[in-house]
Amino acid sequence: MLKARRATLTGDEVAAASAAVLEKLQALDWTAVDSVHVYRSVADWGELDTSAFVAWLDPRIDVVQPTLSKDQGFPEREFDMILVPALGFDRDGNRLGLGGGWYDRFVAQQPHAQKIGVAYAWALVEDGIPVE
């Protein structure tokens, strides 16, 4: 259902939601952030666009924005912040991704990083996300 809804979004809807996410990210306190891992958004999947956020970041902040595959290894460093793509989320902080599990394994190895799930507001699953 969430994937199907995301597939119907227009470019204008994605752009407006991406701008709203950027505004919220800009409002955060960035004084103690030296490194950020940001997912590289995929337009064909209807993901929220992270490119304006990456362009906005202070050049002193080290940004890693990999192109991912399910079997790609993890970066060998710790991050202060990780932006995680989410197809859906619930009020307990659980996220639903696309099923590969890469981000679930990656953030588990980054206990000190602040994790921020990036999703559409309508992707809140009131009944909760099934957790494995």
Secondary structure, DSSP 8 states (H G I E B T S, - for coil): -HHHHHHT--HHHHHHHHHHHHHHHHTS--TT--EEEE----GGGT----HHHHHHS-TTSEEE-----TT----SS--SEEEEE-SEE-TTS-EE-SS--HHHHHHHT-TTSEEEEE--GGGB-TT-----
